[in-house]
Structures are given as C-alpha cells and as structure tokens.
Amino acid sequence: MDELQNLESLGLVLPGPGYIAGAILFGIIGYVAYRRGRKTSQPVITWTGVALMLYPYAVPQTWLLWLIGVGLCGWLYAKWD
C-alpha cells in the first residue's frame, strides 16, 4: 500500500470503474467504426473511429471522457450510411 500512497503523492491516481467502462465502450465503438470506414472507403468514419479509440489516453476526467465520447458517437451516427 505504500507504493499506492507514493504514487498518489505524485499526483497519479487510478481511474475509477466509470472511466474504465467508458474507455472500453468507446474503444470498441471506435474499432467498429474504423473497420467500417476502411471497408467502405469513407475517411470521415475511419478517422472518427481512430479518434474514439485514442482520445481516452488524453482525457483525465471521467465526465469529460463521457462527454467527448457521446459527442463523437453522435457525429459518427450522423455520418453513418
């Protein structure tokens, strides 16, 4: 437990279950979108899928992860044929 306290004192904290669930969910949706975009040669869908797979690595807050994820999924839904 001392290692965990040392990491917390450095400002590093483990993500909560909501963050992990969102990262997995949006990663799966991004992978499906990426594959669909490559198969149909639609770069908008392809790059939206890449964004959905990669943005959780850059977002530290859970509420922001879900907000951006829902926004990207809405954009994907609008562009999906």
ZIFEN-V571834 format. One record per backbone hydrogen bond with DSSP energy under -0.5 kcal/mol. NH is the residue of the N-H (numbers start at 0). CO is the residue of the C=O. If there is no record, write none. Layout:
nh = [NH & NH]
co = [CO & CO]
This chain:
nh = [4 & 5 & 6 & 7 & 8 & 9 & 10 & 11 & 12 & 19 & 20 & 21 & 22 & 23 & 24 & 25 & 26 & 27 & 28 & 29 & 30 & 31 & 32 & 33 & 34 & 35 & 36 & 37 & 38 & 39 & 40 & 41 & 42 & 45 & 46 & 47 & 48 & 49 & 50 & 51 & 52 & 53 & 54 & 56 & 57 & 58 & 59 & 64 & 65 & 66 & 67 & 68 & 69 & 70 & 71 & 72 & 73 & 74 & 75 & 76 & 77 & 78 & 79]
co = [0 & 1 & 2 & 3 & 4 & 5 & 7 & 6 & 10 & 15 & 16 & 17 & 18 & 19 & 20 & 21 & 22 & 23 & 24 & 25 & 26 & 27 & 28 & 29 & 30 & 31 & 32 & 33 & 34 & 35 & 36 & 36 & 40 & 41 & 42 & 43 & 44 & 45 & 46 & 47 & 48 & 49 & 50 & 53 & 54 & 54 & 57 & 60 & 61 & 62 & 63 & 64 & 65 & 66 & 67 & 68 & 69 & 70 & 71 & 72 & 73 & 74 & 75]
